[in-house]
Amino acid sequence: MRRTLFDETHEEFRANLRRFLERKVVPEYLGWLAAGAVPRSFFTEIAALGVQGMAIEPEYGGVGIRDYRYNQIVQEEAARAGVTLGTLRTQLDVIAPYFLEYSNPEQRARWLPGIASGELLTAIAMTEPGTGSDLAGVRTTAVREGDHYVINGAKTFITGGGLADLVIVLARTSTDPVNRRAGLSLIVVEAGTPGFDKGRRLDKLGLHVQDTVELTFTDVRVPVANLLGERDAGFSYLGHNLAQERLAIAVGAVAQARAAVDLTIDYVRERTVFGTRVAEFQNTKFELAAVSAEVEAAQAMIDHAVIELVAGELDSADAARTKLFCTEMQGRAIDRCLQLFGGYGYITELPIARLYADARVSRIYGGTSEVMKSIIAKSLGL
Ligand SMILES: Cc1cc2nc3c(=O)[nH]c(=O)nc-3n(C[C@H](O)[C@H](O)[C@H](O)COP(=O)(O)OP(=O)(O)OC[C@H]3O[C@@H](n4cnc5c(N)ncnc54)[C@H](O)[C@@H]3O)c2cc1C
């Protein structure tokens, strides 16, 4: 269906990115998968297209255009090319907004040029072994001692934590007996700070080119100058930024479901069973027709939500609706597509199997489907 949210500048960016992915990433991608990692050089190379610096002010080496549609294009083009770009999506869609919105001028001068050039890689550490959905239960502490915070605690499931140079850590800086959400702060911990250990890399079902790690903090002394925004205001910052994080997961979900449909159409046209191309079975046509309709419905929802986000009007309930619908659709759509590959669909050498494995986490991270339903129900007055 015709999409109306992109202008010529977006399309030019899309074309440059498409060429870059075709030339630089697609030929290397099986190597990345075998290594289970994206080389650091990828981040500086793609930064030359303005990807990481798009929203960063020119005085800090960026382009100075805050427009989520550029991030959307990155995910759409990656899915189209049949690749995932390691932790780039998390850095762009989830973490960059914290630096852009809450850093002070001194911090901007210190960190934004490196982020724009792809030399400084970032992660965000909210989840803990005992606390995921219920982030107000964070137990990592940051106690002020003179000009430093002393951080103690453990985090888990941290995307890009292994590669990251800067990790935004959600920690408790005070306790309010009435309001559990009060007293949380965001503090930037730099790799190499004594007591900050990057632990086990977790072996995942999918998303094999990005690292997901455990982090531990033992008496880690971090300058007070690394506090992002106001002390004790961390929870409200999370609430503000989670709308974009959730929309971004939904954008990837729809782009990958669309890629699955395209891959499946190619496959069923080639594969012959009982002397007939699989594409000729009525079941195949009906399955792909139904999935295609679901993808287009989700795309319309996404594009509408992106326009609302760009206008600063996407609220948390609508972001939750969009994530819930699009990620559940992704799971159904890719499963139905994979079925049409028969046994080959189960072999991870084929992109459809990787799409299937990668898709499962969309309904979990950034807030589970159940948490999305709770948010939506609350907005209904329930
Ligand atoms: C690959 C991957 C990457 C990740 N990257 C990051 C990252 O970079 N940074 C970060 O901080 N975190 C990250 N996470 C963590 C992720 O956000 C959490 O896993 C997610 O929020 C769920 O938390 P949990 O795993 O503790 O599940 P739990 O909170 O233990 O949930 C267990 C089950 O209980 C259900 N549940 C919870 N609350 C309710 C409720 N109110 N009503 C009904 N059911 C409920 C959940 O839906 C789920 O089914 C990542 C996770 C994965 C798997």
The ligand as a Tripos MOL2 file, in Angstrom:
@<TRIPOS>MOLECULE
LIG
   53    58     1     0     0
SMALL
NO_CHARGES

@<TRIPOS>ATOM
      1 C1         17.8740  -10.4880   23.7960 C.3       1 LIG1
      2 C2         17.5060   -9.5560   24.9140 C.ar      1 LIG1
      3 C3         18.0420   -8.2940   24.9370 C.ar      1 LIG1
      4 C4         17.7520   -7.4170   25.9920 C.ar      1 LIG1
      5 N1         18.3640   -6.2000   26.0410 N.ar      1 LIG1
      6 C5         18.2300   -5.4280   27.1730 C.ar      1 LIG1
      7 C6         18.9970   -4.2510   27.3520 C.ar      1 LIG1
      8 O1         19.7820   -3.8610   26.4890 O.2       1 LIG1
      9 N2         18.8750   -3.5590   28.5050 N.ar      1 LIG1
     10 C7         18.0160   -3.9520   29.4960 C.ar      1 LIG1
     11 O2         17.9570   -3.2880   30.5190 O.2       1 LIG1
     12 N3         17.2500   -5.0720   29.3590 N.ar      1 LIG1
     13 C8         17.3510   -5.8290   28.2330 C.ar      1 LIG1
     14 N4         16.6170   -6.9730   28.0850 N.ar      1 LIG1
     15 C9         15.6930   -7.3480   29.1550 C.3       1 LIG1
     16 C10        14.2230   -7.3220   28.7620 C.3       1 LIG1
     17 O3         13.7640   -6.0160   28.6140 O.3       1 LIG1
     18 C11        13.4660   -8.1230   29.8360 C.3       1 LIG1
     19 O4         13.8010   -9.4970   29.6270 O.3       1 LIG1
     20 C12        11.9660   -7.9410   29.7620 C.3       1 LIG1
     21 O5         11.6070   -6.6370   30.1450 O.3       1 LIG1
     22 C13        11.2210   -8.9370   30.6610 C.3       1 LIG1
     23 O6         11.7560   -8.9580   31.9590 O.3       1 LIG1
     24 P1         12.1540  -10.3670   32.6260 P.3       1 LIG1
     25 O7         13.0090  -11.0960   31.6440 O.co2     1 LIG1
     26 O8         12.7280  -10.1120   33.9630 O.co2     1 LIG1
     27 O9         10.7980  -11.1470   32.7520 O.3       1 LIG1
     28 P2          9.8340  -11.1420   34.0210 P.3       1 LIG1
     29 O10         9.5400   -9.7570   34.4150 O.co2     1 LIG1
     30 O11        10.4060  -12.0710   35.0380 O.co2     1 LIG1
     31 O12         8.5190  -11.7840   33.3990 O.3       1 LIG1
     32 C14         8.2160  -13.1910   33.4300 C.3       1 LIG1
     33 C15         6.8030  -13.3940   32.8910 C.3       1 LIG1
     34 O13         5.8720  -12.7070   33.7580 O.3       1 LIG1
     35 C16         5.0330  -11.9050   32.9570 C.3       1 LIG1
     36 N5          4.5850  -10.7160   33.6880 N.ar      1 LIG1
     37 C17         5.3440   -9.7510   34.2520 C.ar      1 LIG1
     38 N6          4.5850   -8.7840   34.7810 N.ar      1 LIG1
     39 C18         3.2930   -9.1490   34.5390 C.ar      1 LIG1
     40 C19         2.0270   -8.5860   34.8460 C.ar      1 LIG1
     41 N7          1.9390   -7.4220   35.4810 N.pl3     1 LIG1
     42 N8          0.9150   -9.2400   34.4400 N.ar      1 LIG1
     43 C20         1.0030  -10.4130   33.7790 C.ar      1 LIG1
     44 N9          2.1760  -10.9940   33.4670 N.ar      1 LIG1
     45 C21         3.2960  -10.3830   33.8390 C.ar      1 LIG1
     46 C22         5.8790  -11.4970   31.7740 C.3       1 LIG1
     47 O14         5.0730  -11.0540   30.7080 O.3       1 LIG1
     48 C23         6.5920  -12.8030   31.4820 C.3       1 LIG1
     49 O15         5.7450  -13.6190   30.7170 O.3       1 LIG1
     50 C24        16.8580   -7.8310   27.0150 C.ar      1 LIG1
     51 C25        16.2860   -9.1140   26.9690 C.ar      1 LIG1
     52 C26        16.6100   -9.9780   25.9430 C.ar      1 LIG1
     53 C27        16.0230  -11.3650   25.9680 C.3       1 LIG1
@<TRIPOS>BOND
     1     1     2 1
     2     2     3 ar
     3     2    52 ar
     4     3     4 ar
     5     4     5 ar
     6     4    50 ar
     7     5     6 ar
     8     6     7 ar
     9     6    13 1
    10     7     8 2
    11     7     9 ar
    12     9    10 ar
    13    10    11 2
    14    10    12 ar
    15    12    13 ar
    16    13    14 ar
    17    14    15 1
    18    14    50 ar
    19    15    16 1
    20    16    17 1
    21    16    18 1
    22    18    19 1
    23    18    20 1
    24    20    21 1
    25    20    22 1
    26    22    23 1
    27    23    24 1
    28    24    25 2
    29    24    26 1
    30    24    27 1
    31    27    28 1
    32    28    29 2
    33    28    30 1
    34    28    31 1
    35    31    32 1
    36    32    33 1
    37    33    34 1
    38    33    48 1
    39    34    35 1
    40    35    36 1
    41    35    46 1
    42    36    37 ar
    43    36    45 ar
    44    37    38 ar
    45    38    39 ar
    46    39    40 ar
    47    39    45 ar
    48    40    41 1
    49    40    42 ar
    50    42    43 ar
    51    43    44 ar
    52    44    45 ar
    53    46    47 1
    54    46    48 1
    55    48    49 1
    56    50    51 ar
    57    51    52 ar
    58    52    53 1
@<TRIPOS>SUBSTRUCTURE
     1 LIG1         1 GROUP 0 **** ****
